[in-house]
Amino acid sequence: MNALKIATAGSVDDGKSTLIGRLLYDTQSLTDDKLEAIKKSSEQRGYDYLDFSFATDGLVAEREQGITIDVAHIYFSTQEKSYIIADTPGHVEYTRNMVTGASTSQVSIILIDARKGVIEQTYRHFFINNLLRVEHVIVAINKMDLVDFSQTTFDQIKNDFQELTAKSDYSPQQISYIPVSALNGDNVVNASSKTPWYKGETILEKLENIDTTSIKEEAQVRFPVQTVIRPKSNDFHDFRGYAGKVYGNSLKVNDEITVLPSFQQSTIKRIHFFEDELEEASAGSSVVITLNDEVNISRGDMLVKSTEVPQIEKELNATICWMDNKNLTEGTKYILQHNNNTVQSKITSIDYLIPTDFGAHKETENAGALKLNEIGQVKLRLNKAIYFDAYKKNRANGAFILIDTQTNTTAGVGFLN
């Protein structure tokens, strides 16, 4: 069964958690004890309706404040697909959490309060989706019940958002607009009789109809080596396999490959998936590969097709989202982890901050530092070269994280230019 990864985004009180809870409820994905807990919590607060936000707001502080703070991952399935939803916080203070939730998602649902329309935080949420190259965006114009399901209101918000998309890398075919009432379930799973003017899909129908196999593969295949397999048994005493995950495109038996950073060449002999042998490993597959030649390979090396060698550099230009309370400043050193490879890095310059607001896209020159949740253009120098692609061409091989050398915490995430 295909799995679709979804990220949600929206301002405080736009109804993200309620939408997800309604989606779970109407697809009968809530367990009896969870449903009972929702009923009890709703009654304690004096609500005459079920507050489905309790289905996802797991932290005590979230339930008390009625907002999302951390990234919650929710799993559910239909007969067509299985889904993983990252319920991300919408407030500017939690930009780092939103980046984390959207970084691996194929679809994003951006909620807009029909009473408020497109606001500053809508710009930020859409900017992050554009930055992270999320393939599909569903704009859920929520709380339509509070504007009497007005088509005029819906059309105005849609037009405002389309002005925003014109400044992005998205094509119109990648963005859908759906009028919903998450609280009442209108156009979430079932079509609403209250929007006869809307002839499109419900949110679930849209998700069901997205073909995960058609979500574009990148042009180049990348295979970072996770570990070398050398079984200590008589039956496999000469076996040498390389385990990892295939990114970008597919690898096939007899493909000519180059090993980085040594630039040694060979061809693929076999592709193993547990006890099975495959002729081809598609993107996303975790497999073990053997080669026809004895090649010195270790963890952190990368196998690529010989005609598709990536960039190999020690000087990098990257867009960085800062996630640490301690500012990122020029001259500081961090461990840079790129796939399975770790190297020492130094911040040589912070060129400018990048406003997450398409409406005022003026770069701030000579920023000097990046604060928590800020995004900026940065130059780095490494103690040894890495083999990478621009993030726009290959998401998996174009991203990295920066690790604080003293605290060992993830301080920032970067996207290579």
TORLUM-317007 format. One line per field, with one value per residue (C-alpha): residue number from 1; chain; z, y, x. Coordinates in Angstrom, 3 decimals. Layout:
lose c(NUM;...)
dogu c(A;...)
z c(Z;...)
y c(Y;...)
x c(X;...)
END
This chain:
lose c(1;2;3;4;5;6;7;8;9;10;11;12;13;14;15;16;17;18;19;20;21;22;23;24;25;26;27;28;29;30;31;32;33;34;35;36;37;38;39;40;41;42;43;44;45;46;47;48;49;50;51;52;53;54;55;56;57;58;59;60;61;62;63;64;65;66;67;68;69;70;71;72;73;74;75;76;77;78;79;80;81;82;83;84;85;86;87;88;89;90;91;92;93;94;95;96;97;98;99;100;101;102;103;104;105;106;107;108;109;110;111;112;113;114;115;116;117;118;119;120;121;122;123;124;125;126;127;128;129;130;131;132;133;134;135;136;137;138;139;140;141;142;143;144;145;146;147;148;149;150;151;152;153;154;155;156;157;158;159;160;161;162;163;164;165;166;167;168;169;170;171;172;173;174;175;176;177;178;179;180;181;182;183;184;185;186;187;188;189;190;191;192;193;194;195;196;197;198;199;200;201;202;203;204;205;206;207;208;209;210;211;212;213;214;215;216;217;218;219;220;221;222;223;224;225;226;227;228;229;230;231;232;233;234;235;236;237;238;239;240;241;242;243;244;245;246;247;248;249;250;251;252;253;254;255;256;257;258;259;260;261;262;263;264;265;266;267;268;269;270;271;272;273;274;275;276;277;278;279;280;281;282;283;284;285;286;287;288;289;290;291;292;293;294;295;296;297;298;299;300;301;302;303;304;305;306;307;308;309;310;311;312;313;314;315;316;317;318;319;320;321;322;323;324;325;326;327;328;329;330;331;332;333;334;335;336;337;338;339;340;341;342;343;344;345;346;347;348;349;350;351;352;353;354;355;356;357;358;359;360;361;362;363;364;365;366;367;368;369;370;371;372;373;374;375;376;377;378;379;380;381;382;383;384;385;386;387;388;389;390;391;392;393;394;395;396;397;398;399;400;401;402;403;404;405;406;407;408;409;410;411;412;413;414;415;416;417)
dogu c(A;A;A;A;A;A;A;A;A;A;A;A;A;A;A;A;A;A;A;A;A;A;A;A;A;A;A;A;A;A;A;A;A;A;A;A;A;A;A;A;A;A;A;A;A;A;A;A;A;A;A;A;A;A;A;A;A;A;A;A;A;A;A;A;A;A;A;A;A;A;A;A;A;A;A;A;A;A;A;A;A;A;A;A;A;A;A;A;A;A;A;A;A;A;A;A;A;A;A;A;A;A;A;A;A;A;A;A;A;A;A;A;A;A;A;A;A;A;A;A;A;A;A;A;A;A;A;A;A;A;A;A;A;A;A;A;A;A;A;A;A;A;A;A;A;A;A;A;A;A;A;A;A;A;A;A;A;A;A;A;A;A;A;A;A;A;A;A;A;A;A;A;A;A;A;A;A;A;A;A;A;A;A;A;A;A;A;A;A;A;A;A;A;A;A;A;A;A;A;A;A;A;A;A;A;A;A;A;A;A;A;A;A;A;A;A;A;A;A;A;A;A;A;A;A;A;A;A;A;A;A;A;A;A;A;A;A;A;A;A;A;A;A;A;A;A;A;A;A;A;A;A;A;A;A;A;A;A;A;A;A;A;A;A;A;A;A;A;A;A;A;A;A;A;A;A;A;A;A;A;A;A;A;A;A;A;A;A;A;A;A;A;A;A;A;A;A;A;A;A;A;A;A;A;A;A;A;A;A;A;A;A;A;A;A;A;A;A;A;A;A;A;A;A;A;A;A;A;A;A;A;A;A;A;A;A;A;A;A;A;A;A;A;A;A;A;A;A;A;A;A;A;A;A;A;A;A;A;A;A;A;A;A;A;A;A;A;A;A;A;A;A;A;A;A;A;A;A;A;A;A;A;A;A;A;A;A;A;A;A;A;A;A;A;A;A;A;A;A;A;A;A;A;A;A;A;A;A;A;A;A;A;A;A;A;A;A)
z c(0.000;-0.970;1.855;1.432;3.729;4.522;6.396;7.738;8.157;9.315;11.810;15.425;15.621;11.885;12.710;11.720;14.581;14.183;10.479;11.157;13.954;11.653;8.953;11.434;12.748;9.366;8.116;11.318;12.220;15.868;18.464;20.898;23.852;21.885;20.848;24.426;25.591;23.001;24.195;27.825;27.143;25.088;27.871;30.514;28.515;28.134;24.370;22.757;19.972;19.710;19.723;17.376;18.035;21.125;18.732;17.836;20.504;22.645;24.947;28.125;27.194;23.805;25.290;27.875;25.396;22.458;20.160;18.489;19.803;18.782;15.593;16.028;13.578;12.961;11.078;9.422;6.431;3.917;1.433;-1.090;0.884;4.175;5.420;7.689;8.764;10.374;12.380;12.603;14.648;12.694;14.878;13.806;17.051;15.821;12.249;12.926;13.813;10.619;8.544;10.260;9.548;5.915;4.981;4.083;3.010;-0.464;0.175;2.301;3.547;4.256;6.248;5.940;8.195;5.834;8.079;7.936;4.460;3.381;6.168;6.891;8.360;5.232;3.290;5.669;5.475;1.691;1.528;3.536;1.277;-1.734;-0.092;0.731;-2.711;-1.381;-4.482;-3.918;-1.904;-0.809;0.309;2.732;3.253;6.638;8.831;5.823;8.168;9.836;6.530;5.484;2.932;0.764;-2.710;-2.977;0.123;-1.179;-4.603;-3.067;-0.874;-3.823;-5.959;-3.190;-2.834;-6.582;-6.501;-3.945;-6.048;-8.980;-6.937;-6.264;-8.208;-8.247;-11.320;-10.990;-11.409;-8.159;-6.014;-5.109;-3.304;-1.189;0.947;4.231;7.699;9.692;12.765;10.916;8.334;5.206;2.237;4.492;3.768;2.462;-0.049;1.501;0.378;1.713;-1.118;-4.250;-6.147;-5.476;-7.919;-6.896;-4.690;-0.924;0.945;1.286;-2.376;-3.385;-1.211;-2.484;-6.098;-5.776;-7.442;-5.202;-7.966;-10.207;-7.693;-9.685;-9.307;-9.451;-12.487;-10.709;-8.511;-5.243;-2.937;0.324;1.961;5.440;6.347;4.799;5.155;5.848;7.279;9.448;8.222;6.025;3.530;2.920;3.847;0.714;0.640;0.622;0.311;0.735;2.549;2.126;0.715;-2.930;-3.538;-6.625;-9.191;-9.641;-9.768;-11.919;-12.166;-14.583;-14.107;-14.315;-11.052;-9.590;-5.910;-4.237;-3.068;-4.478;-8.058;-8.434;-10.952;-11.181;-12.190;-10.032;-9.687;-7.520;-5.598;-2.436;-0.528;2.458;0.869;-2.542;-5.454;-7.526;-11.043;-10.115;-6.882;-7.126;-5.273;-1.592;-1.482;1.281;-0.261;-0.223;-3.366;-4.458;-7.153;-9.765;-8.582;-5.268;-4.305;-1.016;0.243;3.738;5.494;4.234;0.675;-2.131;-5.216;-8.291;-11.943;-13.759;-16.060;-13.134;-10.859;-8.470;-7.427;-5.205;-3.224;0.067;-0.272;-0.032;-0.521;1.339;2.634;6.359;8.753;12.239;15.040;18.037;20.817;20.370;17.328;14.250;13.770;11.301;12.206;14.299;13.706;13.462;12.449;9.081;8.416;4.792;4.312;6.206;5.902;8.672;8.213;10.127;8.873;9.492;8.810;6.594;6.016;6.587;3.472;4.171;5.874;3.703;4.634;4.697;3.284;-0.464;-0.103;1.046;-0.486;0.148;1.211;4.285;3.417;5.804;8.388;10.551;12.531;12.304;15.252;16.232;13.444;10.994;7.468;5.739;2.908;4.270;3.029;4.654;4.365;5.026;6.073;3.253;0.192;0.057;-3.040;-3.372;-5.668;-5.518;-3.330;-6.194;-8.250;-5.583;-2.167;-0.475;-1.672;-1.387;2.332;5.474;9.186;11.416;14.792;17.733;18.650;22.376;22.976;20.085;19.278;15.793;15.450;11.874;8.614;5.280;1.616;-0.872;-3.826)
y c(0.000;3.411;5.861;9.576;12.015;15.176;18.343;20.771;24.499;27.389;30.209;29.752;28.835;28.229;24.669;22.374;19.936;20.015;19.219;16.239;15.033;15.277;13.403;10.622;10.569;10.448;7.708;5.727;5.848;6.850;4.105;3.766;4.979;8.005;8.885;8.527;10.826;13.438;13.261;13.596;16.533;18.322;17.900;19.168;22.348;22.801;22.251;20.999;19.454;17.141;19.067;16.943;18.961;16.779;13.922;15.448;17.982;15.537;17.821;19.066;22.641;22.169;20.971;23.746;26.525;25.057;25.455;23.191;23.532;20.405;18.337;15.466;12.564;10.899;7.648;6.364;4.289;3.911;1.111;3.101;4.475;4.804;8.318;10.003;13.502;15.927;18.358;21.325;24.523;27.660;30.435;32.207;31.082;27.490;27.966;25.344;22.784;23.548;23.077;19.738;18.560;19.636;18.501;14.941;15.609;15.128;17.125;20.169;21.332;25.069;26.233;29.724;31.136;32.277;35.288;36.484;35.497;35.492;36.973;37.371;33.896;32.415;33.917;32.299;28.882;28.946;30.246;27.253;24.842;26.521;26.407;22.699;21.791;20.103;18.644;19.361;22.087;21.933;25.306;24.502;27.606;26.691;27.916;28.483;27.982;31.298;33.187;31.459;29.335;32.410;31.701;35.345;35.004;31.768;33.270;36.360;34.298;32.043;35.069;36.511;33.232;32.937;36.291;34.719;31.601;33.756;34.675;31.026;28.050;26.297;25.712;26.164;22.397;21.757;23.780;22.975;25.144;23.535;25.259;23.374;23.469;21.184;21.379;20.157;17.990;19.904;18.826;17.088;13.474;13.902;16.482;19.256;20.187;23.675;24.455;23.587;26.086;24.004;21.111;19.951;17.158;16.890;16.879;13.097;12.618;14.866;12.919;9.592;10.669;11.827;9.141;8.696;6.838;9.883;12.284;13.250;11.398;13.394;13.098;11.533;8.465;8.649;5.747;6.822;3.778;3.212;0.191;-2.577;-6.098;-8.819;-11.924;-14.093;-17.450;-20.229;-19.869;-16.186;-15.875;-13.845;-11.757;-7.987;-5.906;-2.243;-1.328;1.942;3.720;4.648;8.328;10.254;7.529;3.804;1.551;-1.586;-4.664;-4.019;-0.237;1.328;3.128;5.424;5.327;8.696;10.070;7.526;7.680;3.936;2.368;-0.914;-2.364;-3.588;-7.362;-7.992;-6.061;-7.780;-7.039;-9.385;-12.856;-11.627;-10.465;-7.530;-6.436;-2.848;-0.842;2.170;5.462;5.003;1.356;0.180;-2.516;-4.204;-3.876;-6.015;-5.065;-7.012;-5.619;-5.512;-1.862;-0.217;1.268;2.384;4.140;7.686;6.879;7.256;5.189;7.104;6.273;7.013;9.456;11.324;12.475;15.256;18.415;17.881;20.970;22.192;25.705;25.744;28.228;27.278;28.515;27.761;27.670;28.262;26.096;26.931;29.499;30.381;32.621;31.437;33.816;34.096;32.156;29.505;25.814;23.011;19.393;19.173;15.944;15.300;11.948;9.465;11.643;13.975;16.700;19.713;23.043;26.742;29.563;31.967;34.514;35.169;37.115;38.121;37.176;35.853;37.256;34.521;37.009;37.037;40.425;42.158;40.162;42.466;40.795;42.186;42.616;41.734;40.101;39.012;36.487;34.204;34.034;31.237;30.525;32.908;31.845;33.186;32.760;31.438;30.414;27.501;25.988;22.260;20.359;17.894;17.938;16.476;15.211;16.984;18.322;21.578;21.075;22.149;19.227;16.543;17.021;14.100;14.943;18.697;18.991;18.813;19.543;21.444;19.875;21.867;20.462;21.084;20.126;17.649;19.161;19.838;23.581;24.188;22.654;23.705;23.546;23.655;26.029)
x c(0.000;1.336;2.056;1.486;3.302;1.343;2.268;-0.321;0.203;-1.899;-2.051;-3.132;-6.842;-7.175;-8.235;-5.353;-5.808;-9.592;-9.272;-7.024;-9.305;-12.324;-10.429;-9.659;-13.222;-14.946;-12.626;-13.313;-9.620;-10.088;-9.918;-12.815;-10.744;-9.509;-13.043;-14.234;-11.435;-12.475;-16.087;-15.040;-12.683;-15.342;-17.921;-15.498;-15.004;-18.731;-18.798;-21.996;-19.922;-16.932;-13.669;-11.563;-8.411;-7.958;-7.189;-3.817;-2.814;-0.901;1.076;-0.594;0.359;-1.296;-4.548;-4.565;-3.838;-5.705;-2.686;-0.147;3.425;5.330;5.175;2.729;2.758;-0.584;-1.036;-4.197;-5.212;-8.027;-8.570;-6.540;-3.595;-1.843;-1.124;1.391;0.340;2.778;0.641;2.996;2.636;1.829;3.229;6.421;8.102;7.877;9.154;11.837;9.147;7.293;10.450;11.023;7.482;7.422;10.934;9.897;6.305;4.885;1.717;0.990;-2.393;-2.388;-5.402;-6.830;-9.554;-12.318;-12.965;-9.351;-8.233;-4.584;-2.451;1.251;1.618;0.011;2.915;5.411;3.758;3.651;7.239;8.462;6.584;8.164;11.610;11.252;9.880;6.735;5.102;1.395;-0.346;-3.992;-5.322;-8.166;-10.271;-11.701;-14.567;-16.786;-19.748;-18.833;-19.158;-22.399;-20.520;-20.098;-18.731;-17.682;-15.496;-13.986;-13.237;-11.628;-9.289;-8.463;-7.587;-5.406;-3.545;-3.054;-1.260;1.070;1.672;2.726;5.826;6.685;8.058;4.681;2.544;-1.259;-1.713;0.153;-2.262;-5.886;-8.460;-11.179;-13.880;-14.289;-15.748;-13.457;-15.665;-18.757;-17.025;-18.042;-15.872;-13.357;-14.277;-17.811;-19.052;-21.122;-24.632;-23.925;-21.473;-23.460;-21.306;-18.170;-17.755;-14.288;-12.970;-13.131;-9.823;-9.810;-10.760;-7.877;-5.458;-6.769;-6.355;-2.756;-0.674;2.353;4.170;3.864;5.419;8.431;11.674;14.856;17.093;20.071;20.195;22.134;23.006;24.719;26.293;24.889;26.994;29.105;27.665;30.255;28.522;30.757;29.520;30.892;28.049;28.784;32.455;33.295;30.098;30.588;27.424;26.656;23.460;21.630;18.602;18.135;17.371;16.370;15.791;16.311;19.363;19.500;21.687;24.606;24.453;27.900;28.605;31.247;32.189;32.675;35.030;37.525;36.132;36.650;34.286;32.418;29.049;26.171;26.231;23.180;20.534;19.268;16.078;16.040;16.030;14.905;17.006;15.796;16.605;15.853;15.679;13.371;13.765;12.949;14.039;16.363;18.547;21.951;24.054;26.993;29.493;31.430;34.762;36.598;36.302;37.240;33.948;32.953;30.088;29.636;30.728;28.214;27.421;26.229;25.819;29.060;27.274;25.672;28.479;27.309;29.109;32.146;33.125;34.587;33.131;29.337;26.521;23.371;20.051;19.896;16.948;18.349;16.938;19.111;18.671;22.351;22.759;24.611;27.545;30.398;33.502;31.738;32.364;29.807;29.683;27.950;26.077;25.189;23.437;25.668;28.762;29.979;32.598;33.848;32.528;33.121;30.670;32.631;29.859;26.161;25.277;21.681;18.440;15.633;12.214;9.584;7.115;6.623;4.967;8.186;11.006;13.935;17.136;18.859;22.530;25.368;23.154;26.098;24.019;21.028;18.635;16.275;13.723;15.400;16.342;19.424;21.901;25.210;28.650;30.520;33.989;34.503;37.609;36.933;34.714;31.205;29.376;26.064;23.348;21.464;18.391;16.129;17.409;17.626;16.008;17.754;21.261;20.863;20.120;22.234;22.107;24.512;25.341;26.681;30.096;29.580;25.958;25.581;22.173;20.853;21.339;20.231;19.118;20.574;19.582;22.424;22.441)
END
